[in-house]
């Protein structure tokens, strides 16, 4: 890297240099890593300073730091005040919150082999497809069919990532890989009449109400239910009412055993994200991220949605296990966990085109969790069905 002529620095750059020269060796190494140096321990002190200053002078944005095993986030967190000071001087955001973020995950990557048109035309071994469209890094689209078989999605102009589709797939080559053949519905609308669109988002106060038992629910609001499970009869009554009002119901249920999955499937939800009892923490992260993006997609095409979340405390604790290298926030959970739970809460919204209503179950002990008490209970209305 080219040596800096320290005499030609602007006043802000000189202030940055003074800050960087004042820090200890461990903080300097951490700073160099934040600014993009992959092996800061191999550089001498002056080389580390020159590296950091070159990045500051260039004005380039920092790339997210890859989280490494054995390199906990909190090892870097003690330099946050230094990064904040550099950010204030330069007007750029060098803080860890921006530059330590992990890419969201949604599922596996599937690489498909060549399509054999003659095989496709035979329509062999058809399977049902019912799920959310996802994109590989190379932008190929796929969806999981029966028994979690990956299905290539191609030649359907209306399909976008995170659309919910129902259809049929057939074998497309000798490797018995599948390709989507027919789409019946997309985002719960008949495919032939469906037109992709992006709704202009203009927030408004919830106004449309629906009556369920003795309670009135404002579509677009946030509610804490007096139910501990999503399989209770009162929930089924609520789902029936929402369906009559053309509201799509999506469930996120944690700690699901087999018998729970059967009961949930018979409740009448339009889509269910089941976090099974034996799922790894990474599966929780995938499905929570996928839920958020799929609801945002339904919002973007102008549909009314209701999101039901069962046992959010267990979800948060499991996400903590996935984000184990992150510091705990003031809500007693990992920073990433807090962000994800807040994203779910903020799905609830009302605008001139549509609404998204949030329902969260309540169990004994939930209120003792700071994240639940502060970020959910305090911003929601408690209702009895």
C-alpha positions as CSV (number, residue, x, y, z in Angstrom):
1,X,0.0,0.0,0.0
2,X,1.3,3.5,-0.9
3,X,2.8,5.4,2.0
4,X,0.8,8.4,3.1
5,X,2.3,11.9,3.0
6,X,1.1,12.9,6.5
7,X,2.0,16.6,5.8
8,X,-0.8,16.9,3.1
9,X,-3.7,15.9,5.4
10,X,-6.8,18.1,5.7
11,X,-7.7,19.3,9.2
12,X,-10.3,16.5,9.7
13,X,-7.8,13.9,8.4
14,X,-5.2,15.2,10.8
15,X,-7.7,14.9,13.7
16,X,-8.4,11.3,12.6
17,X,-4.6,10.6,12.5
18,X,-4.2,12.0,16.1
19,X,-7.0,9.7,17.3
20,X,-5.6,6.6,15.7
21,X,-2.0,7.3,16.9
22,X,-3.3,7.6,20.5
23,X,-4.7,4.1,20.8
24,X,-3.0,1.0,22.2
25,X,-1.7,-1.9,20.1
26,X,-4.7,-4.2,20.6
27,X,-7.2,-1.4,19.8
28,X,-5.1,-0.5,16.7
29,X,-5.2,-4.1,15.5
30,X,-8.9,-4.2,15.9
31,X,-9.3,-0.9,14.1
32,X,-7.2,-2.2,11.2
33,X,-9.5,-5.2,11.0
34,X,-12.6,-3.1,10.9
35,X,-11.1,-1.0,8.1
36,X,-10.5,-4.1,6.0
37,X,-7.1,-5.5,6.9
38,X,-7.5,-9.3,7.1
39,X,-4.2,-9.9,9.0
40,X,-3.5,-6.9,11.2
41,X,-1.2,-8.8,13.5
42,X,1.3,-9.2,10.7
43,X,1.7,-5.4,10.3
44,X,3.9,-3.0,12.2
45,X,2.3,-0.2,14.1
46,X,3.1,2.5,11.5
47,X,1.8,0.1,8.7
48,X,-1.5,-0.3,10.6
49,X,-1.9,3.4,11.0
50,X,-1.1,4.0,7.3
51,X,-3.6,1.3,6.2
52,X,-6.4,2.9,8.3
53,X,-5.6,6.4,7.1
54,X,-5.5,5.3,3.4
55,X,-9.1,4.0,3.8
56,X,-10.2,7.2,5.5
57,X,-8.6,9.4,2.8
58,X,-10.1,7.3,0.0
59,X,-13.6,8.0,1.4
60,X,-14.7,4.4,0.6
61,X,-17.4,2.7,2.6
62,X,-16.3,-0.2,4.8
63,X,-17.3,-3.7,3.8
64,X,-19.1,-5.9,6.5
65,X,-16.6,-7.8,8.7
66,X,-16.9,-11.6,8.3
67,X,-17.5,-13.1,11.7
68,X,-14.9,-15.8,12.4
69,X,-14.9,-18.7,14.8
70,X,-12.7,-17.9,17.7
71,X,-13.0,-14.2,17.1
72,X,-15.9,-13.0,19.3
73,X,-17.7,-9.8,18.4
74,X,-17.0,-8.3,21.8
75,X,-13.3,-8.4,21.2
76,X,-14.0,-5.5,18.8
77,X,-16.8,-3.8,20.7
78,X,-14.4,-2.0,23.1
79,X,-13.3,0.2,20.1
80,X,-16.8,1.4,19.4
81,X,-16.1,4.8,21.1
82,X,-13.1,5.3,18.8
83,X,-15.1,4.4,15.7
84,X,-17.9,6.8,16.8
85,X,-15.3,9.6,17.1
86,X,-13.8,8.9,13.7
87,X,-17.4,8.8,12.3
88,X,-18.1,12.2,13.8
89,X,-15.0,13.7,12.4
90,X,-15.4,12.3,8.8
91,X,-19.2,12.3,8.5
92,X,-19.1,8.6,7.6
93,X,-20.5,5.7,9.6
94,X,-17.6,3.4,10.7
95,X,-19.4,2.0,13.7
96,X,-19.7,-1.7,14.4
97,X,-23.5,-1.7,14.1
98,X,-23.1,-0.9,10.4
99,X,-19.9,-2.8,9.6
100,X,-20.3,-6.0,11.7
101,X,-23.6,-7.1,10.2
102,X,-24.1,-10.6,9.0
103,X,-25.8,-11.4,5.7
104,X,-29.3,-12.7,6.4
105,X,-29.8,-16.3,5.7
106,X,-33.0,-17.9,4.3
107,X,-32.1,-21.4,3.4
108,X,-29.7,-23.7,1.4
109,X,-28.1,-23.0,-1.9
110,X,-29.2,-25.4,-4.7
111,X,-27.2,-25.8,-7.9
112,X,-29.4,-27.3,-10.7
113,X,-28.1,-29.3,-13.7
114,X,-29.1,-28.7,-17.4
115,X,-32.8,-28.7,-18.3
116,X,-33.6,-31.5,-20.7
117,X,-36.7,-30.3,-22.6
118,X,-37.7,-33.7,-23.9
119,X,-37.8,-35.0,-20.3
120,X,-39.8,-32.0,-19.2
121,X,-42.4,-32.6,-21.9
122,X,-43.1,-36.1,-20.5
123,X,-44.3,-34.5,-17.2
124,X,-42.8,-37.4,-15.2
125,X,-43.4,-38.0,-11.5
126,X,-45.3,-34.7,-10.7
127,X,-45.1,-33.4,-7.2
128,X,-47.0,-30.6,-5.4
129,X,-45.2,-27.3,-4.8
130,X,-46.4,-25.1,-2.0
131,X,-44.0,-22.5,-0.6
132,X,-41.9,-19.4,-0.8
133,X,-39.7,-18.7,-3.8
134,X,-36.1,-18.1,-2.9
135,X,-33.0,-17.0,-4.8
136,X,-29.6,-18.6,-5.1
137,X,-26.6,-16.2,-5.1
138,X,-26.6,-16.5,-9.0
139,X,-30.2,-15.3,-8.9
140,X,-31.7,-18.6,-10.0
141,X,-35.1,-19.0,-8.3
142,X,-36.2,-22.2,-6.5
143,X,-38.9,-23.4,-4.2
144,X,-39.2,-26.5,-2.0
145,X,-41.8,-29.1,-3.1
146,X,-43.1,-32.2,-1.4
147,X,-40.6,-33.8,1.1
148,X,-38.4,-30.6,0.7
149,X,-37.4,-31.5,-2.8
150,X,-35.8,-28.4,-4.5
151,X,-37.7,-27.2,-7.6
152,X,-36.2,-24.9,-10.2
153,X,-38.5,-21.9,-11.0
154,X,-38.0,-20.7,-14.5
155,X,-40.0,-19.1,-17.4
156,X,-42.6,-17.5,-15.1
157,X,-42.4,-13.8,-15.6
158,X,-44.7,-12.9,-12.8
159,X,-42.6,-14.7,-10.1
160,X,-40.4,-12.7,-7.7
161,X,-38.3,-13.7,-4.7
162,X,-40.4,-14.3,-1.6
163,X,-43.6,-14.8,-3.5
164,X,-45.7,-17.6,-2.1
165,X,-46.7,-20.1,-4.8
166,X,-48.8,-23.2,-5.2
167,X,-48.4,-25.4,-8.2
168,X,-47.0,-28.6,-9.7
169,X,-43.4,-29.6,-10.6
170,X,-42.1,-32.3,-12.9
171,X,-38.8,-34.1,-13.5
172,X,-36.5,-32.0,-15.8
173,X,-33.4,-34.3,-16.4
174,X,-31.8,-37.7,-16.0
175,X,-30.7,-36.6,-12.5
176,X,-34.4,-36.5,-11.5
177,X,-34.2,-32.8,-10.6
178,X,-37.5,-30.9,-10.7
179,X,-38.7,-27.8,-12.5
180,X,-41.9,-25.9,-11.9
181,X,-44.5,-26.8,-14.5
182,X,-47.7,-25.1,-13.5
183,X,-48.5,-22.4,-11.0
184,X,-52.1,-22.4,-9.6
185,X,-51.8,-19.4,-7.3
186,X,-49.2,-16.8,-6.5
187,X,-49.5,-14.8,-3.2
188,X,-52.9,-16.4,-2.7
189,X,-54.3,-15.0,-6.0
190,X,-55.1,-17.1,-9.1
191,X,-52.0,-17.0,-11.3
192,X,-53.8,-16.1,-14.5
193,X,-55.4,-13.0,-12.9
194,X,-52.3,-12.1,-10.8
195,X,-50.4,-9.0,-11.7
196,X,-47.1,-8.1,-9.8
197,X,-47.2,-4.6,-8.4
198,X,-45.5,-2.5,-5.8
199,X,-47.8,-0.5,-3.5
200,X,-46.7,3.0,-2.6
201,X,-46.4,2.8,1.2
202,X,-48.1,5.6,3.1
203,X,-48.6,5.0,6.8
204,X,-51.9,5.7,8.4
205,X,-53.6,4.9,11.8
206,X,-55.4,1.6,11.9
207,X,-59.1,2.3,11.2
208,X,-60.9,-0.9,9.9
209,X,-62.1,-3.0,12.8
210,X,-63.3,-6.6,13.1
211,X,-65.4,-8.0,15.9
212,X,-64.3,-11.2,17.6
213,X,-66.3,-12.2,20.6
214,X,-66.3,-9.3,23.0
215,X,-63.1,-7.8,21.4
216,X,-62.8,-5.4,18.5
217,X,-59.5,-5.7,16.6
218,X,-58.1,-2.9,14.5
219,X,-56.4,-4.2,11.4
220,X,-52.9,-2.9,11.4
221,X,-52.6,-3.1,15.2
222,X,-50.4,-5.1,17.6
223,X,-52.0,-7.5,20.1
224,X,-51.0,-9.7,23.0
225,X,-53.5,-12.6,23.2
226,X,-54.6,-14.2,26.4
227,X,-53.9,-17.6,24.7
228,X,-50.7,-19.5,25.2
229,X,-51.1,-21.6,22.0
230,X,-52.2,-21.1,18.5
231,X,-54.3,-24.2,18.5
232,X,-57.1,-23.0,20.8
233,X,-60.6,-22.7,19.6
234,X,-60.7,-19.0,20.1
235,X,-57.9,-18.6,17.6
236,X,-59.8,-20.7,15.0
237,X,-62.8,-18.3,15.4
238,X,-60.4,-15.3,14.9
239,X,-59.0,-16.9,11.8
240,X,-62.5,-17.5,10.3
241,X,-63.3,-13.8,10.9
242,X,-60.1,-12.6,9.3
243,X,-60.7,-14.8,6.3
244,X,-64.1,-13.3,5.8
245,X,-62.4,-9.9,5.8
246,X,-59.9,-11.0,3.1
247,X,-56.9,-11.1,5.5
248,X,-54.2,-13.7,4.9
249,X,-53.1,-15.4,8.1
250,X,-49.4,-16.4,8.6
251,X,-48.2,-18.3,11.7
252,X,-44.7,-18.5,13.2
253,X,-44.8,-21.3,15.8
254,X,-41.8,-22.5,17.9
255,X,-41.0,-25.7,19.8
256,X,-43.4,-27.6,17.6
257,X,-43.8,-31.3,18.3
258,X,-45.5,-33.7,15.8
259,X,-48.9,-33.6,17.4
260,X,-48.7,-29.7,17.4
261,X,-47.9,-29.7,13.7
262,X,-51.0,-31.8,12.9
263,X,-53.2,-29.5,15.0
264,X,-51.7,-26.3,13.5
265,X,-52.3,-27.6,10.0
266,X,-56.0,-28.0,10.8
267,X,-56.4,-24.5,12.2
268,X,-56.9,-22.6,8.9
269,X,-53.7,-20.6,8.6
270,X,-52.8,-19.7,5.0
271,X,-49.1,-20.4,5.7
272,X,-47.2,-21.7,8.7
273,X,-43.5,-21.4,9.6
274,X,-43.0,-24.3,11.9
275,X,-39.9,-24.1,14.2
276,X,-39.8,-27.8,15.2
277,X,-38.7,-29.0,18.6
278,X,-35.5,-30.6,17.2
279,X,-34.6,-27.7,14.8
280,X,-31.1,-26.3,15.1
281,X,-30.7,-22.6,16.1
282,X,-29.7,-21.9,12.5
283,X,-33.1,-23.2,11.3
284,X,-34.8,-20.6,13.6
285,X,-32.7,-17.9,12.1
286,X,-33.5,-19.0,8.5
287,X,-37.2,-19.2,9.1
288,X,-37.6,-16.0,11.1
289,X,-35.7,-14.1,8.3
290,X,-37.9,-15.8,5.7
291,X,-41.1,-14.9,7.5
292,X,-40.1,-11.3,7.7
293,X,-39.2,-11.1,4.0
294,X,-42.3,-13.0,2.8
295,X,-44.6,-10.7,4.8
296,X,-42.9,-7.7,3.4
297,X,-43.5,-9.1,-0.1
298,X,-47.2,-9.6,0.6
299,X,-47.3,-6.0,1.9
300,X,-45.6,-4.8,-1.3
301,X,-48.3,-6.3,-3.5
302,X,-51.1,-4.7,-1.5
303,X,-52.5,-7.7,0.5
304,X,-53.9,-7.6,4.1
305,X,-52.0,-9.9,6.4
306,X,-52.2,-11.1,10.0
307,X,-49.0,-12.5,11.6
308,X,-49.4,-14.9,14.6
309,X,-46.4,-15.6,16.7
310,X,-46.3,-18.5,19.2
311,X,-43.8,-18.4,22.2
312,X,-41.6,-15.5,21.1
313,X,-39.5,-15.9,24.2
314,X,-38.3,-19.4,23.1
315,X,-37.7,-18.0,19.6
316,X,-35.5,-15.2,21.1
317,X,-33.6,-17.6,23.3
318,X,-32.9,-20.0,20.4
319,X,-31.8,-17.0,18.2
320,X,-29.4,-16.1,21.1
321,X,-27.8,-19.6,20.7
322,X,-27.3,-18.9,17.0
323,X,-25.9,-15.4,17.7
324,X,-23.7,-16.7,20.5
325,X,-20.7,-14.5,19.6
326,X,-22.6,-11.3,19.8
327,X,-22.8,-9.1,22.9
328,X,-26.0,-9.0,24.9
329,X,-28.1,-5.8,24.5
330,X,-29.9,-4.0,27.3
331,X,-32.8,-6.4,26.7
332,X,-30.7,-9.3,27.9
333,X,-30.5,-10.8,24.4
334,X,-28.0,-10.7,21.5
335,X,-28.1,-7.6,19.4
336,X,-29.1,-9.5,16.3
337,X,-31.9,-11.3,18.2
338,X,-33.3,-8.0,19.4
339,X,-33.2,-6.6,15.9
340,X,-35.0,-9.7,14.5
341,X,-37.8,-9.6,17.1
342,X,-38.2,-5.8,16.6
343,X,-38.5,-6.5,12.8
344,X,-41.4,-8.9,13.5
345,X,-43.1,-6.3,15.7
346,X,-42.6,-3.6,13.1
347,X,-44.4,-5.7,10.5
348,X,-47.6,-4.5,12.0
349,X,-48.6,-1.5,10.1
350,X,-51.5,0.2,8.3
351,X,-51.5,2.3,5.1
352,X,-53.9,3.4,2.5
353,X,-53.6,0.2,0.5
354,X,-53.4,-2.6,3.1
355,X,-52.6,-3.6,6.7
356,X,-50.6,-6.1,8.7
357,X,-51.8,-7.1,12.1
358,X,-49.7,-8.8,14.7
359,X,-50.9,-11.3,17.3
360,X,-48.5,-12.7,19.9
361,X,-49.3,-15.4,22.4
362,X,-48.7,-15.0,26.1
363,X,-47.5,-17.5,28.7
364,X,-46.7,-17.4,32.4
365,X,-43.3,-16.0,32.8
366,X,-43.1,-14.2,29.4
367,X,-43.4,-10.8,31.1
368,X,-40.2,-11.5,33.0
369,X,-38.2,-11.4,29.8
370,X,-37.1,-7.8,29.2
371,X,-37.3,-8.1,25.4
372,X,-40.9,-9.4,25.6
373,X,-41.9,-6.9,28.3
374,X,-40.4,-3.8,26.6
375,X,-40.5,-4.5,22.8
376,X,-43.8,-6.4,22.6
377,X,-46.1,-6.1,25.7
378,X,-45.6,-2.3,26.1
379,X,-46.3,-1.5,22.5
380,X,-49.3,-3.9,22.1
381,X,-52.9,-4.1,23.3
382,X,-53.9,-7.0,25.5
383,X,-57.1,-8.7,24.3
384,X,-59.2,-11.6,25.4
385,X,-60.9,-13.7,22.7
